[in-house]
Amino acid sequence: MRGQCRLHLHESRLVELLKLSRFFAVVTMAARSSSQCRKRGCQPLGFDRPRYYSTTTDSWSSSRAVLLSSLFMLAQCAGAAGARPLPVVDPAVRAALQTGPARVLIELRITPDFRPEGDLPGSTVEAQRRAIAEAQADILSRLSGTEFALARQYDTVPVLALEIDSDALARLEAAGDLVARVILERRLSPQL
């Protein structure tokens, strides 16, 4: 579900960028036509600038408008493409790490997004299990060199149970492409 929301946000950002590019194209075209019309001594049709705008629009300023709008679009696209998701870390994890290692559950991101096996056709169940195993192996390899212990590795859900220290938490936070959430594992005692 999170992957779908993230994709939806990226799509809405792209739609916003397209609207901005259309706006810049209209402004640039109006500046060009106004400049060309002024050179010929005619009145521009359909685009009357308010009086507080400069009337010294020439081909250089319209070229600058095109250049600036292109740079703006590139910066926006680079920001959208380079944005890495950050994992959500339960504040209780940080509090527990102040006294020593903590036992946590790590929810992993897999592609395609996780779905319960009962909702999947038979052929995709194995593919999802492989994706889970690959994500688990990848995150365990990224944690090498830190103090951590594997408590439980699940086959059918993208979750790992680990005992970690603060260095391992820093690595998990840096692995936003794989880690969705880090929560403190709470042991519940049976109540009669």
C-alpha positions in Angstrom: 0.0 0.0 0.0 2.8 2.4 0.8 4.5 1.8 -2.6 1.2 2.7 -4.3 0.9 6.0 -2.3 4.5 6.8 -3.1 3.9 6.1 -6.8 0.7 8.3 -6.6 2.8 11.1 -5.0 5.3 10.9 -7.8 2.6 10.9 -10.4 1.0 14.0 -8.9 4.4 15.7 -8.7 4.9 14.9 -12.4 1.5 16.4 -13.3 2.5 19.5 -11.3 5.7 19.7 -13.2 3.9 19.4 -16.5 1.6 22.3 -15.5 4.6 24.4 -14.6 6.3 23.6 -17.9 3.2 24.6 -19.8 3.0 27.9 -17.8 6.6 28.7 -18.6 6.1 27.8 -22.3 3.1 30.2 -22.5 5.0 33.0 -20.8 8.0 32.4 -23.1 5.8 32.4 -26.2 4.1 35.5 -25.1 7.4 37.3 -24.5 8.7 36.2 -27.9 5.5 37.3 -29.7 5.5 40.6 -27.8 9.1 41.2 -28.7 8.6 40.4 -32.3 5.4 42.4 -32.5 7.1 45.5 -30.9 9.9 45.3 -33.5 7.3 45.4 -36.3 5.3 48.2 -34.5 2.1 46.2 -34.0 0.0 45.5 -30.9 0.3 41.9 -29.5 -3.0 40.0 -29.6 -4.3 38.2 -26.6 -1.5 39.1 -24.2 -1.6 42.5 -22.6 1.0 42.9 -19.8 0.2 45.0 -16.8 1.9 48.4 -16.7 4.2 47.4 -13.9 6.0 44.9 -16.1 9.1 46.0 -18.0 8.6 46.7 -21.7 12.2 45.9 -22.7 11.5 42.3 -23.6 13.9 41.2 -26.3 15.2 37.9 -27.6 17.8 37.8 -24.9 15.2 38.0 -22.1 13.0 35.4 -23.7 16.1 33.1 -24.1 16.8 33.7 -20.4 13.2 32.7 -19.6 13.6 29.5 -21.6 16.9 28.8 -19.9 15.6 29.5 -16.4 12.4 27.4 -16.9 14.5 24.5 -18.2 16.9 24.7 -15.2 13.9 24.9 -12.9 12.3 21.8 -14.5 15.6 19.8 -14.3 16.1 20.7 -10.7 12.5 19.6 -9.9 12.9 16.3 -11.8 16.3 15.6 -10.2 14.8 16.2 -6.8 11.9 13.8 -7.5 14.2 11.1 -9.0 16.9 11.3 -6.4 14.5 11.3 -3.4 15.0 8.2 -1.3 12.3 7.1 1.1 13.2 7.3 4.7 12.3 4.5 7.1 10.0 5.2 10.0 11.8 4.6 13.3 9.7 4.1 16.4 10.8 6.5 19.1 10.8 3.6 21.6 13.7 2.1 19.6 15.9 5.1 20.2 14.9 5.2 23.9 15.7 1.5 24.3 19.1 1.8 22.5 20.2 4.3 25.1 20.5 1.5 27.7 22.1 -1.0 25.3 21.1 -3.3 22.4 17.4 -3.5 21.5 15.3 -6.2 19.9 13.4 -4.8 16.9 11.2 -5.8 14.0 12.2 -4.4 10.6 9.6 -4.1 7.9 11.2 -4.4 4.5 10.2 -2.9 1.2 9.9 -5.4 -1.7 9.1 -5.0 -5.3 6.3 -5.6 -6.3 4.6 -4.5 -3.0 3.8 -7.2 -0.5 0.4 -8.9 -0.7 -0.8 -11.7 1.6 -0.2 -15.0 -0.1 -3.9 -15.8 -0.1 -4.5 -12.9 -2.4 -1.8 -14.1 -4.9 -2.1 -16.5 -7.8 0.0 -19.7 -7.2 2.8 -18.7 -9.6 3.5 -15.4 -7.9 3.7 -16.8 -4.4 7.2 -18.2 -5.0 8.3 -15.0 -6.7 7.2 -13.0 -3.7 9.0 -15.3 -1.3 12.2 -14.9 -3.4 11.8 -11.1 -3.3 11.5 -11.3 0.5 14.5 -13.6 0.8 16.6 -11.3 -1.4 15.6 -8.2 0.6 16.4 -9.9 3.8 19.8 -11.1 2.6 20.6 -7.6 1.2 19.8 -5.8 4.5 21.8 -8.4 6.5 24.8 -7.8 4.2 24.4 -4.0 4.7 24.5 -4.5 8.5 27.9 -6.3 8.4 30.4 -4.6 10.5 27.9 -3.6 13.2 26.7 -5.3 16.3 23.5 -7.2 15.5 22.0 -10.6 16.0 19.4 -12.3 13.8 16.5 -13.4 16.1 14.1 -14.5 13.4 13.9 -14.5 9.6 10.4 -15.0 8.2 9.7 -16.7 4.9 6.2 -15.4 4.0 6.3 -11.7 5.3 8.9 -9.0 4.6 10.0 -8.8 8.3 13.2 -9.4 10.2 13.5 -9.7 13.9 16.9 -8.4 15.0 18.8 -7.4 18.1 20.7 -4.2 17.1 22.9 -1.4 18.5 22.9 2.3 17.6 25.4 1.7 14.7 23.1 -0.9 13.2 20.1 1.5 13.5 22.1 4.2 11.6 22.7 1.7 8.8 19.0 0.7 8.8 18.1 4.4 8.5 20.5 4.8 5.6 18.8 1.8 3.8 15.5 3.6 3.1 15.3 1.8 -0.3 14.9 -1.5 1.7 13.6 -0.6 5.1 10.1 0.7 5.6 9.8 0.7 9.4 11.8 -0.2 12.5 9.7 -0.9 15.6 10.5 -2.1 19.0 9.6 -5.7 19.6 7.4 -5.9 22.6 7.0 -9.1 24.5 3.6 -9.7 25.8 2.9 -11.9 28.8 -0.2 -14.1 28.8 -3.0 -12.9 31.0 -5.5 -15.2 32.5 
